[in-house]
């Protein structure tokens, strides 16, 4: 695909070569994300960061990524603080905001809302999560993390063995990641969820049509054997029709050090899009894993910045200009790698 000026709405837009290009750009931007160098390549550009659902890392990392390229960020964080609360349509909001910005990042609780918004926008729109549908930038940073973690062992994404655990029905990050994985060769996927929270048929079909091995499990221990990556997710309680319905599932699948030691290969990488639900009744990823060097969750969040920088640089067509606007950092910078868990 041509990234320049494009909306990024779904991973369905990408071919494998697009992913390789994006990741190469992200690798090149690492010194800027790590505060070794700064660039002002997007000086004067404005990002409208519109989050109509809770968010910490996606919102802040998109904003930081834009700032790290020299651009300015304007935030709208709640429906009730925006004119949508007065009955304004997505169309009109898009029409207005695209007059104030060079690019828009948007999260919204309804499936398809970001695509609808994009049809009325005059500037590129990036989907930061639309209901239970998709979360393309999360999937890209997850895949970038998989690539880096496996590269350290001399392995690539082709032939990957991955277990995806938890709420696969409503987890939009999982939907996007599974579809992205289908672009690679010979991936083996274990879909591990409680009955009722299985991955949608259409997502499974993308993998199966690509000739990948997909197995469905309802038992946590069985499902996480023999994998390179263990990707755990939160019960998406905000998508259930009643809190009682979410209560039925919460806490059913908990990964902790004992379960990991008993079932996983010794170097299985542990990932999670975060936030992990650390309340006593949930704990899908126990704090006792924090000392496990294979816990990659904070390497994942760090990778979110470079991957989002790469998306902005490609969509706004400044990849080749980044270094023309760069200089060394002159202030004290804490050492950033490797990040502590
Ligand atoms: C995910 C999301 O919002 O879909 N979070 C994120 O963006 N890192 C996953 C989740 O909320 O469970």
Boltz pocket constraint, residues with backbone or C-beta under 6 A from the ligand:
constraints:
  - pocket:
      binder: B
      contacts: [[A, 54], [A, 57], [A, 58], [A, 128], [A, 129], [A, 135], [A, 138], [A, 171], [A, 172], [A, 173], [A, 233], [A, 234], [A, 236], [A, 273], [A, 274], [A, 275]]
      max_distance: 6.0
